[in-house]
Amino acid sequence: MGFGVAGDLFITTKGARINGVAPEDKEIMRDWIIKTNPHNVRLLFDYKWWENAMGYTNNLTYEPLDNFINAVRLYHELGIEINITPWANDFAYAMWQLSPDGNRAPPDEAIIPTSKSLARLLRYLIIDLGLDNVKYIILANEPDQDVLYNTYRYKKQIKALDWALREEGIRDLVGIIGSDDSAPPNASYNTWFERVTAPDVIKYYDYTASHTYHHWFGDLYFLKNWIRSRMELSAKQAGRDIPFMITEFGHGYDPGENENGDYGTFLAAFALTSVNEGVVYLSHWHIMDTWFTEWTFSRWGLIRFKTEGWSARPPWYAWSLLCNHTAIGDKITAFESQFENDVVASMFEDSAGKISIAAVNPSAEERVVTFIMDGIADRQLSLYVYDAKAAPDDNLLIEASGTVFLSGSNLTLTIGAGSFVVLSER
């Protein structure tokens, strides 16, 4: 299902305008999105934008809602799928959705009205506006981060959302993604995930998802079991395979951490490790530095804010390379190598049989690896290289630096220390 980003395009909000963003910046960001080529974008949403009073839909010229719809429309024009994720926080709810006991979930009497409101929004976007790139809904962002958001209310909300989508006639158009948890441990699932994938609720899910900011180069081996444990538990509780997504991941909490070339290598290593374990979609947090409000600024983007020239950070070059040489629907083959703990590699094959081979070596030493191609031969592949020690700074996509002819049953590659390489015929 591809690779993507959190893509909040709130560059026309008050916070952005105060900090110098002008109307023409929208076209600049459009160009960045085209170059990045994410397959899916995760958009966060405030309930209060849509139905500020129960049963009353806001005027559609309401600025925050208008900004949100314009973002969805832009991604629609570019052919990019949308996953809508409401904030489940006091600042995002309308007054009628606030729990008097401080619970992050709406009170019992507001659960069904909230679900109906959310379903009406989705119908408005998909049917009324024709924005059929809205494909997925997550009930709440990181609900496990607050002990007051109990699983009892979460389950009631999921059941109500499924019912409301059916009432609006769009259940088959929207995939429900369950959990979206984010807390440790980093080698297994947490209690929240276990409870909200119980048989009585997982039957309403089309997908499960989690976030992780707890994996780094030195412990990516934990990531494998972190993924497997969630997929195995979901399958056991559902009696069927449930596709698993990682809807937020990354690093960059410390000032300047995401300015390092190594961070781009990490993104590639994380992504390839994940898809090799069966993850169907990954979303990096996030595409650009963003003023969410006049007071809240995020510097964790792949692209720096306007005051730094809307310029690309090193990880953008690696992530855009991955996005531009893979696509939704690709068949993924995990490669094995003699450097199992260092080199991670995958082959992506589209419906026309065109392939891309992605391999990353986050270690401190050059590696020469041989992959068994299992009958795939007679190909001419363009070679693209991201080098953490010499990451580009020209704001341009990495260009091919050579050609590799695949003629036999094996492929031998030399991958530099801290490098990410892609061989592609697309």
C-alpha positions as CSV (number, residue, x, y, z in Angstrom):
1,M,0.0,0.0,0.0
2,G,3.0,2.2,-0.2
3,F,5.1,4.8,1.6
4,G,3.8,8.2,2.7
5,V,3.9,11.1,5.1
6,A,1.9,13.0,7.6
7,G,0.9,15.8,5.3
8,D,-0.8,18.5,7.2
9,L,-0.8,21.3,4.7
10,F,-1.9,24.1,7.1
11,I,0.2,26.8,5.3
12,T,-2.8,29.1,5.1
13,T,-3.6,29.0,8.8
14,K,-3.2,32.0,11.1
15,G,-0.1,30.5,12.7
16,A,1.5,30.1,9.3
17,R,0.5,33.6,8.1
18,I,1.9,35.2,11.2
19,N,5.2,33.5,10.4
20,G,5.4,34.8,6.9
21,V,3.6,32.3,4.7
22,A,1.9,33.8,1.7
23,P,-0.6,32.4,-0.9
24,E,2.1,31.6,-3.4
25,D,3.7,29.2,-0.9
26,K,0.9,26.8,-1.6
27,E,2.3,26.3,-5.1
28,I,5.8,25.8,-3.7
29,M,4.5,23.1,-1.4
30,R,2.6,21.5,-4.3
31,D,5.9,21.2,-6.2
32,W,7.5,19.6,-3.1
33,I,4.7,17.1,-2.8
34,I,5.0,16.2,-6.5
35,K,8.7,15.6,-6.1
36,T,8.3,13.6,-2.9
37,N,5.5,11.5,-4.5
38,P,4.0,10.0,-1.3
39,H,1.5,7.2,-2.0
40,N,-0.7,8.1,1.0
41,V,-0.9,11.1,3.3
42,R,-2.1,11.1,6.9
43,L,-4.2,14.2,7.7
44,L,-5.1,15.2,11.2
45,F,-8.5,16.7,11.9
46,D,-10.4,18.6,14.6
47,Y,-14.0,17.5,15.2
48,K,-15.0,21.1,16.1
49,W,-14.2,22.2,12.5
50,W,-17.1,20.3,11.1
51,E,-19.9,20.2,13.7
52,N,-19.4,22.8,16.4
53,A,-22.9,22.3,17.8
54,M,-24.6,18.9,17.8
55,G,-26.7,18.4,14.7
56,Y,-25.4,21.6,13.1
57,T,-22.7,21.6,10.4
58,N,-20.5,24.6,10.3
59,N,-20.6,27.1,7.5
60,L,-18.3,25.6,4.9
61,T,-16.4,28.8,4.6
62,Y,-15.2,28.3,8.2
63,E,-11.4,28.8,7.8
64,P,-10.0,25.7,9.5
65,L,-12.5,23.4,7.7
66,D,-11.8,25.2,4.4
67,N,-8.0,24.7,4.9
68,F,-8.6,21.0,5.6
69,I,-10.8,20.5,2.5
70,N,-8.4,22.4,0.3
71,A,-5.6,20.1,1.5
72,V,-7.7,17.0,0.7
73,R,-8.5,18.5,-2.7
74,L,-4.9,19.2,-3.5
75,Y,-3.9,15.6,-2.7
76,H,-6.8,14.4,-4.8
77,E,-5.6,16.4,-7.8
78,L,-2.2,14.7,-7.3
79,G,-3.7,11.2,-7.1
80,I,-2.6,10.7,-3.5
81,E,-4.7,8.7,-1.0
82,I,-5.8,10.2,2.3
83,N,-6.0,8.7,5.8
84,I,-8.0,11.0,8.0
85,T,-7.1,10.9,11.7
86,P,-9.1,13.0,14.2
87,W,-7.3,14.4,17.2
88,A,-9.0,12.9,20.2
89,N,-8.1,15.8,22.6
90,D,-10.0,18.5,24.3
91,F,-8.6,21.2,21.9
92,A,-10.1,19.3,19.0
93,Y,-13.6,18.5,20.3
94,A,-16.6,20.7,20.1
95,M,-18.1,21.5,23.6
96,W,-20.8,18.8,23.2
97,Q,-18.1,16.1,22.8
98,L,-16.2,16.9,26.0
99,S,-16.4,14.4,28.8
100,P,-17.2,16.0,32.2
101,D,-15.0,13.3,33.9
102,G,-11.9,14.3,31.9
103,N,-11.9,11.2,29.7
104,R,-10.3,11.8,26.3
105,A,-13.2,9.9,24.7
106,P,-16.6,11.6,24.3
107,P,-19.1,10.8,27.0
108,D,-21.4,7.8,26.4
109,E,-24.3,9.9,25.3
110,A,-22.1,11.6,22.6
111,I,-20.5,8.5,21.2
112,I,-23.2,7.8,18.6
113,P,-23.7,11.5,17.6
114,T,-19.9,11.9,17.2
115,S,-19.7,8.8,15.0
116,K,-22.6,10.0,12.9
117,S,-20.9,13.4,12.5
118,L,-17.6,11.8,11.4
119,A,-19.4,9.6,8.9
120,R,-21.3,12.6,7.5
121,L,-18.0,14.4,7.0
122,L,-16.6,11.4,5.2
123,R,-19.7,11.2,3.0
124,Y,-19.5,14.9,2.3
125,L,-15.9,14.6,1.2
126,I,-16.2,11.4,-0.8
127,I,-19.7,11.6,-2.3
128,D,-20.7,15.3,-2.3
129,L,-17.2,16.7,-3.2
130,G,-16.0,13.7,-5.2
131,L,-12.8,13.5,-3.2
132,D,-12.6,9.7,-3.5
133,N,-8.9,9.7,-2.5
134,V,-10.2,9.7,1.1
135,K,-9.7,5.9,1.7
136,Y,-9.1,5.4,5.4
137,I,-10.2,6.6,8.8
138,I,-8.5,6.2,12.2
139,L,-10.7,6.9,15.1
140,A,-8.2,8.7,17.4
141,N,-4.6,9.7,17.3
142,E,-2.5,7.8,19.9
143,P,-5.4,7.1,22.3
144,D,-3.2,4.9,24.5
145,Q,-1.2,8.0,25.6
146,D,-3.8,8.8,28.2
147,V,-5.0,6.3,30.8
148,L,-8.3,8.1,30.9
149,Y,-9.0,7.0,27.3
150,N,-10.3,3.7,28.4
151,T,-10.7,0.7,26.0
152,Y,-14.3,0.3,26.9
153,R,-15.3,3.7,25.3
154,Y,-12.9,3.1,22.4
155,K,-14.6,-0.1,21.5
156,K,-18.0,1.5,21.7
157,Q,-16.7,4.3,19.4
158,I,-15.4,1.7,16.8
159,K,-18.7,-0.1,16.7
160,A,-20.6,3.1,16.4
161,L,-18.3,4.3,13.6
162,D,-18.9,1.1,11.7
163,W,-22.6,1.5,12.0
164,A,-22.6,5.2,11.1
165,L,-20.5,4.5,7.9
166,R,-23.1,1.9,6.9
167,E,-25.9,4.3,7.6
168,E,-24.3,6.8,5.2
169,G,-23.8,4.1,2.6
170,I,-20.0,4.4,2.5
171,R,-18.7,1.6,4.6
172,D,-17.3,-0.2,1.6
173,L,-15.5,3.0,0.5
174,V,-13.7,3.7,3.8
175,G,-11.2,1.3,5.6
176,I,-11.3,1.4,9.4
177,I,-7.8,1.4,10.9
178,G,-7.8,0.2,14.5
179,S,-5.6,1.1,17.6
180,D,-3.0,3.7,16.4
181,D,-1.2,3.1,19.7
182,S,2.2,4.6,20.4
183,A,3.5,3.5,23.8
184,P,6.4,1.0,24.5
185,P,7.5,-1.8,24.8
186,N,9.7,-1.8,21.7
187,A,9.9,-5.5,21.1
188,S,6.2,-6.5,21.6
189,Y,2.7,-5.1,21.8
190,N,1.3,-3.1,24.7
191,T,-1.7,-3.8,26.8
192,W,-3.8,-1.2,24.8
193,F,-3.2,-3.0,21.5
194,E,-4.1,-6.3,23.0
195,R,-7.4,-5.1,24.4
196,V,-8.5,-3.2,21.3
197,T,-7.8,-6.1,19.0
198,A,-10.0,-8.4,21.1
199,P,-12.5,-10.5,19.1
200,D,-15.5,-8.3,20.0
201,V,-13.9,-5.3,18.3
202,I,-11.3,-6.4,15.7
203,K,-14.1,-7.8,13.6
204,Y,-14.9,-4.2,12.7
205,Y,-11.3,-3.4,11.5
206,D,-9.9,-3.5,8.0
207,Y,-6.4,-2.7,9.3
208,T,-4.5,-2.3,12.5
209,A,-1.8,0.4,13.1
210,S,0.8,1.5,15.6
211,H,3.3,4.3,15.9
212,T,6.9,4.0,17.1
213,Y,9.6,6.4,18.0
214,H,11.4,3.8,20.1
215,H,13.6,2.2,17.4
216,W,16.9,3.5,16.2
217,F,19.9,2.0,14.3
218,G,21.2,0.0,17.2
219,D,17.9,-1.7,18.0
220,L,16.2,-2.2,14.7
221,Y,16.3,-6.0,15.4
222,F,13.7,-5.3,18.1
223,L,11.5,-3.8,15.3
224,K,11.0,-7.2,13.7
225,N,9.5,-8.8,16.8
226,W,7.5,-5.6,17.5
227,I,5.8,-6.0,14.1
228,R,5.5,-9.8,14.3
229,S,3.9,-9.8,17.7
230,R,1.2,-7.3,16.6
231,M,0.4,-9.2,13.4
232,E,0.3,-12.6,15.1
233,L,-1.9,-11.3,17.9
234,S,-4.3,-9.6,15.4
235,A,-4.6,-12.7,13.3
236,K,-5.2,-14.9,16.4
237,Q,-7.9,-12.6,17.8
238,A,-9.6,-12.0,14.4
239,G,-9.3,-15.5,13.0
240,R,-8.0,-13.9,9.8
241,D,-5.0,-12.0,8.6
242,I,-5.3,-8.2,9.4
243,P,-3.0,-5.9,7.4
244,F,-0.7,-3.9,9.7
245,M,0.4,-0.3,9.1
246,I,2.9,1.9,10.8
247,T,1.1,5.3,10.7
248,E,3.9,7.3,12.4
249,F,7.5,6.7,12.8
250,G,10.8,8.6,12.8
251,H,13.1,10.5,15.0
252,G,14.2,14.1,15.3
253,Y,13.1,15.1,18.8
254,D,16.5,16.5,19.7
255,P,17.2,19.8,17.9
256,G,19.1,19.1,14.7
257,E,18.8,15.4,14.8
258,N,16.9,15.2,11.6
259,E,19.5,17.4,9.9
260,N,22.0,14.5,9.8
261,G,22.6,12.4,6.8
262,D,22.4,9.3,9.0
263,Y,18.7,10.0,9.6
264,G,18.0,9.3,5.9
265,T,19.8,6.0,6.1
266,F,17.7,5.2,9.1
267,L,14.4,5.9,7.3
268,A,15.4,3.5,4.6
269,A,16.5,0.8,7.0
270,F,13.4,1.2,9.0
271,A,11.1,1.0,6.0
272,L,12.7,-2.0,4.3
273,T,12.9,-3.9,7.6
274,S,9.2,-3.2,8.1
275,V,7.9,-4.2,4.6
276,N,10.1,-7.3,4.7
277,E,8.2,-8.3,7.9
278,G,4.8,-7.8,6.2
279,V,3.9,-4.1,7.0
280,V,1.6,-2.9,4.3
281,Y,2.1,0.9,4.7
282,L,4.4,3.3,6.5
283,S,3.9,7.0,7.1
284,H,6.8,9.3,8.2
285,W,6.1,12.1,10.6
286,H,6.0,14.4,8.6
287,I,6.5,16.1,5.2
288,M,7.2,19.7,6.3
289,D,7.8,21.9,9.3
290,T,4.4,23.1,10.4
291,W,2.7,25.8,12.5
292,F,-0.3,23.9,13.8
293,T,-1.4,26.9,15.7
294,E,0.1,30.4,16.5
295,W,2.0,28.8,19.3
296,T,2.7,25.2,18.2
297,F,5.5,24.7,15.7
298,S,6.9,21.3,14.6
299,R,10.4,21.1,13.1
300,W,10.3,17.4,12.4
301,G,9.6,17.8,8.7
302,L,11.5,16.4,5.8
303,I,11.3,19.9,4.4
304,R,12.3,23.0,6.4
305,F,9.9,25.9,7.0
306,K,9.8,29.0,4.8
307,T,12.2,30.9,7.1
308,E,14.8,28.3,6.0
309,G,13.8,28.5,2.4
310,W,11.4,25.5,2.1
311,S,14.6,23.5,1.7
312,A,15.1,19.7,2.0
313,R,16.7,18.1,5.0
314,P,18.9,15.1,4.2
315,P,16.3,12.4,5.0
316,W,14.0,13.9,2.3
317,Y,16.4,12.7,-0.4
318,A,16.3,9.1,0.9
319,W,12.5,9.0,1.5
320,S,11.7,10.6,-1.9
321,L,13.9,8.0,-3.6
322,L,11.9,5.2,-2.0
323,C,8.6,6.8,-2.8
324,N,9.5,7.5,-6.5
325,H,10.6,4.0,-7.3
326,T,7.8,2.0,-5.6
327,A,4.0,2.1,-5.9
328,I,0.8,1.0,-4.3
329,G,0.2,-2.6,-5.3
330,D,3.8,-3.6,-5.6
331,K,4.7,-7.2,-4.7
332,I,7.5,-7.2,-2.2
333,T,10.2,-9.9,-2.0
334,A,12.6,-9.8,1.0
335,F,16.2,-10.5,0.1
336,E,18.5,-12.4,2.4
337,S,22.2,-11.5,2.5
338,Q,25.3,-12.8,4.3
339,F,25.2,-9.5,6.3
340,E,21.9,-10.1,7.9
341,N,22.4,-7.7,10.8
342,D,23.7,-4.9,8.5
343,V,22.2,-4.9,5.0
344,V,18.4,-4.8,4.5
345,A,17.1,-5.3,1.0
346,S,13.8,-5.7,-0.8
347,M,12.5,-6.0,-4.3
348,F,9.4,-4.2,-5.4
349,E,7.6,-5.5,-8.5
350,D,4.6,-3.8,-10.1
351,S,1.7,-5.3,-12.0
352,A,3.6,-4.8,-15.3
353,G,6.6,-6.8,-14.0
354,K,8.9,-3.8,-13.6
355,I,11.1,-4.0,-10.6
356,S,13.0,-1.8,-8.2
357,I,15.6,-3.2,-5.8
358,A,16.3,-1.2,-2.6
359,A,19.1,-2.0,-0.3
360,V,20.5,-0.1,2.7
361,N,23.7,-0.6,4.7
362,P,23.6,1.5,7.9
363,S,26.8,-0.1,9.2
364,A,30.1,1.7,9.4
365,E,31.8,-0.6,6.8
366,E,31.3,-1.1,3.1
367,R,29.5,-4.3,2.3
368,V,29.6,-6.5,-0.9
369,V,26.4,-8.5,-1.0
370,T,25.0,-11.0,-3.4
371,F,21.2,-11.5,-3.8
372,I,19.6,-14.5,-5.4
373,M,17.2,-13.2,-8.1
374,D,15.1,-16.3,-8.4
375,G,14.7,-16.2,-12.2
376,I,14.5,-12.5,-12.7
377,A,17.1,-11.6,-15.3
378,D,17.7,-9.6,-18.6
379,R,17.1,-6.3,-17.0
380,Q,18.8,-2.9,-17.3
381,L,18.4,-1.0,-14.0
382,S,19.3,2.6,-13.3
383,L,21.4,3.0,-10.1
384,Y,20.6,5.7,-7.5
385,V,22.7,6.2,-4.4
386,Y,22.0,8.1,-1.2
387,D,25.2,8.5,0.9
388,A,24.8,9.6,4.4
389,K,28.3,11.1,4.5
390,A,27.6,13.2,1.4
391,A,23.8,13.8,1.4
392,P,22.7,16.3,-1.3
393,D,21.6,19.8,-0.5
394,D,20.4,21.0,-3.9
395,N,16.6,20.4,-3.3
396,L,16.5,18.1,-6.3
397,L,15.7,14.4,-6.6
398,I,18.7,12.1,-6.6
399,E,19.6,11.3,-10.2
400,A,20.8,8.0,-11.6
401,S,24.6,7.6,-11.3
402,G,25.0,4.5,-13.5
403,T,23.5,1.4,-15.0
404,V,23.4,-2.2,-13.7
405,F,22.8,-5.0,-16.1
406,L,21.0,-8.0,-14.5
407,S,21.7,-11.0,-16.7
408,G,22.3,-14.0,-14.4
409,S,20.6,-15.6,-11.4
410,N,22.5,-13.5,-8.9
411,L,23.0,-9.8,-8.3
412,T,26.2,-8.6,-6.5
413,L,26.2,-5.1,-5.1
414,T,28.8,-3.0,-3.3
415,I,27.0,-0.7,-0.8
416,G,29.0,2.0,1.0
417,A,28.9,2.5,4.7
418,G,25.8,4.4,5.6
419,S,24.4,4.2,2.1
420,F,21.0,3.5,0.6
421,V,20.9,2.3,-3.0
422,V,18.0,1.8,-5.4
423,L,18.2,-0.1,-8.8
424,S,15.1,0.7,-10.8
425,E,13.6,0.2,-14.2
426,R,10.8,2.7,-13.6
